């Protein structure tokens, strides 16, 4: 009984601090969140350690500090907190190393932490580890293992897991090729707002993969993805306008203006093919038409900057 009372006396303030910290996070009051999480983290609470590490990682309420971020997330991960294991895996996969301290990129270590988190059904870790098995990074390439992990994440609603699962069904990697299943998973990801999934659906309609070939349907999906910033969709939409395929009936000048505009957006990728296509479109345009396309481009960039 004394032990139980002692536990209650110790844990109650920590739980109160964590609750107050989480409430502060919801309102963007990072200074209060830091103040509430720090004592609980130092007392050994894993959830508080993770949250404190994330504040340091993002520079919220405190100067960004890779070393402190790695320290606190690492302490939480060592206590088997699944979300912390997943986050530590991300730190190792991408590297969080500043001024000689932090976490250096280490894909093997990333895979190890992802594995631990995926075993406890963390969908982000499963998706990330699945990608690593698919690409052979930090682990030996294994399409069957990749498919199992990505499907696990997809079934849990992870958008990246859904996109990659769709791609596996298109290619028949780790699963039997099935275009209907590919479309199903791409559609689920697109419904979550994923631009790459919209692009994939557009490509399937353009090429008639698993569906009747339909340029207008392809353009519709390319446009959604392009407006969400997908460079490949912007490039393909530009080409569709240049060829007058699947786009609204209009004058050749209007089509060229739209083609030049979308290809210019996609040209941020510096892909030689995109630049070449834009040059070809530009050759058949008047100076006034090019100026109109460039005006659209400036408006887009101004609106995009304002929305950040």
Secondary structure as UniProt FT lines:
FT   HELIX           2..26
FT   TURN            27..28
FT   HELIX           30..42
FT   TURN            43..44
FT   HELIX           46..58
FT   HELIX           66..78
FT   TURN            79..80
FT   HELIX           82..94
FT   STRAND          96..98
FT   TURN            99..100
FT   STRAND          101..103
FT   HELIX           107..119
FT   TURN            120..121
FT   HELIX           123..135
FT   HELIX           143..155
FT   TURN            156..157
FT   HELIX           159..171
FT   HELIX           179..191
FT   TURN            192..193
FT   HELIX           195..207
FT   HELIX           215..227
FT   TURN            228..229
FT   HELIX           231..243
FT   HELIX           252..266
FT   HELIX           267..269
FT   HELIX           272..283
FT   HELIX           287..306
//
